[in-house]
C-alpha cells in the first residue's frame, strides 16, 4: 500500500470531521504535562497536487485569507517573506507566516506559522485550509494535516490528522537523524492522548512523513 492509499484510507472510507482538529489545543496541554513536548507554532496541510486554473484559484484564495490575518505580525526579525500568494507576507521568526512547499514525493504542503503560544489560532488556520479546499470540491485531494511539537532539545514530534480516516497519529523522527523513527515515543504519545484525540488504531496507517514541514 502506497502513501496515497494510506493517507486517503481507501480501504475503509470515513466521513471527515474537521472539527476534530479543535481537540489539538487540549491534547497539547496533556502532552506537555505527560511528556514535556510543546508546540513549535508551525502546522501544515498536505494535499495531492492538482493542475488547473480552478485549483490554483482556490489555493490563492486560501493563501490570501491566511496572509491577510490582522494578527500576523513580524515576531522575530526579518522582513516579510515572499509566497505564491503574491505581495508581501508577515514573518514569524524570520520565516514566512504562510508558504507553499512541494516535497520530494510530489505532494504539496501549505504551511502556516504562528507563535508557539498560539496553537488555537494555528489550528483555526489548518481548519480553514481544509474547509476551503473541501467546500470547493477538492476534498479528495486532501491527505493530512500536521502540527509540530518539540521537547526543547533535539526531539521533534508531529501530530498528524488523516483527513479520510478522521483519526490522529503521532510521528516522531529519531533525534539521531536519518530516516529512523522514535517508535517508543510514538507509542508513549498514543497512550497519553488516548482520551484527548481519536487515535488511529491501525499502526500500518502511521505513515512516516519524512521531510514534512516543522519536523526537520
C-alpha positions, 0 to 999 in steps of 0.5 A, a space after each residue: 500500500 502506497 502513501 496515497 492509499 494510506 493517507 486517503 484510507 481507501 480501504 475503509 472510507 470515513 466521513 471527515 470531521 474537521 472539527 476534530 482538529 479543535 481537540 489539538 489545543 487540549 491534547 497539547 496541554 496533556 502532552 506537555 504535562 505527560 511528556 514535556 513536548 510543546 508546540 513549535 507554532 508551525 502546522 501544515 496541510 498536505 494535499 495531492 497536487 492538482 493542475 488547473 486554473 480552478 485549483 490554483 484559484 482556490 489555493 490563492 484564495 486560501 493563501 490570501 485569507 491566511 496572509 491577510 490575518 490582522 494578527 500576523 505580525 513580524 515576531 522575530 526579525 526579518 522582513 516579510 517573506 515572499 509566497 505564491 500568494 503574491 505581495 508581501 507576507 508577515 514573518 514569524 521568526 524570520 520565516 514566512 507566516 504562510 508558504 507553499 512547499 512541494 516535497 520530494 514525493 510530489 505532494 504539496 504542503 501549505 504551511 502556516 506559522 504562528 507563535 508557539 503560544 498560539 496553537 488555537 489560532 494555528 489550528 483555526 488556520 489548518 481548519 480553514 485550509 481544509 474547509 476551503 479546499 473541501 467546500 470547493 470540491 477538492 476534498 479528495 485531494 486532501 491527505 493530512 494535516 500536521 502540527 509540530 511539537 518539540 521537547 526543547 532539545 533535539 526531539 521533534 514530534 508531529 501530530 498528524 490528522 488523516 483527513 479520510 480516516 478522521 483519526 490522529 497519529 503521532 510521528 516522531 523522527 529519531 533525534 539521531 537523524 536519518 530516516 529512523 523513527 522514535 517508535 517508543 515515543 510514538 507509542 508513549 504519545 498514543 497512550 497519553 492522548 488516548 482520551 484527548 484525540 481519536 487515535 488511529 488504531 491501525 499502526 500500518 496507517 502511521 505513515 512516516 512523513 519524512 521531510 514534512 514541514 516543522 519536523 526537520 
